[in-house]
Amino acid sequence: MEFNRRNFLKITASGAAVAALGGVSSVSCAAQASKNEQKKSAVDLKISFQEGTAPGDNLNAKFDYMENLGIVGFEPGGRGLAGRVAEFKEALKGRNIKVSAICAGFDGFILSTEQEIRNKFDSTMREIIAAAGELGSTGVIMVPAFNGQKPAMPHTQETRDYLCEQLAALGSYAVEMGTTVILEPLNRKEAFYLRQVGDAASICKDINHPGVRLMGDFWHMTWEEASDYGAFTSAGNYLQHVHVASRKRRSMPGEDGDADNYIEGFKALKLINYPYYVSFECGCQGDRNEVVPAAVKLLREQWEAAIL
């Protein structure tokens, strides 16, 4: 074949252009893959345990067990918390576990018709809030009123206005202490007031205070919400904590079989870029040494399956 320098240069230039385009395409694909990977890993599942969840004879044994499972949050009860701050700080020193939310523990209730009971709530709640701040907690969980707490204010607009006013005051104190107040909606068998996540979100929105937030509990949501996804997306940035349990007997996730599906809720948590904890609040039907790791494994698998 006769050598044609002009054609050779054309072919070479064309090949170089294709190679260059291929290189750009490869870089572009790599960048896109990186973006997708970042999106996938942008929100981590941060699992938290209450004090009674992990097996162990003492706090350090429980924390050792939790660390071996990769559990990064600890949710203590609020009752007597002020007297245990030093104990918890010492036990958590050097560990990859932080205090998540504080689970209630106050006396009285905020919607009592009796001033003495309301005062008792306020003083004990503030004591817990102060201790929560010392521990770097995300907030103190509270329920406005349980069904058995009487006499209680009626379910009226005036009651709601009063609740918002009092929560704003508590929220201001919580911010001073470096934490928040977290409203927990319950199912109707446990509470007449505040049963859905969206209701709590509307209260938070009306108060419009950085110290007042809310949580969702998969157990209560089973009975009160039409959709886990809808409930959590309605909460938006107000969502500060999540509780999880099996969906029939309030046991360890997985102990109620196929009913224990949290994927739609997890999708919503990923969508809103939820940065806080999913904390076990549940009983246990079997051997904790077997059931607890299985429950953690189930949640992690469902978290991975929750693809947006």
KARA-V631684 format. One record per helix or strand of 3 or more residues. SS is the DSSP state (H for helix, E for strand). FROM is the first residue (numbers start at 1). LEN is the number of residues. If there is no record, write none. Layout:
BEGIN
<<SS;FROM;LEN> <SS;FROM;LEN>>
END
This chain:
BEGIN
<<H;5;37> <E;46;5> <H;59;11> <E;73;3> <H;81;12> <E;101;3> <H;115;20> <E;139;4> <H;157;21> <E;181;4> <H;197;11> <E;212;6> <H;218;7> <H;228;11> <E;239;6> <H;257;3> <H;263;9> <E;277;4> <H;288;18>>
END
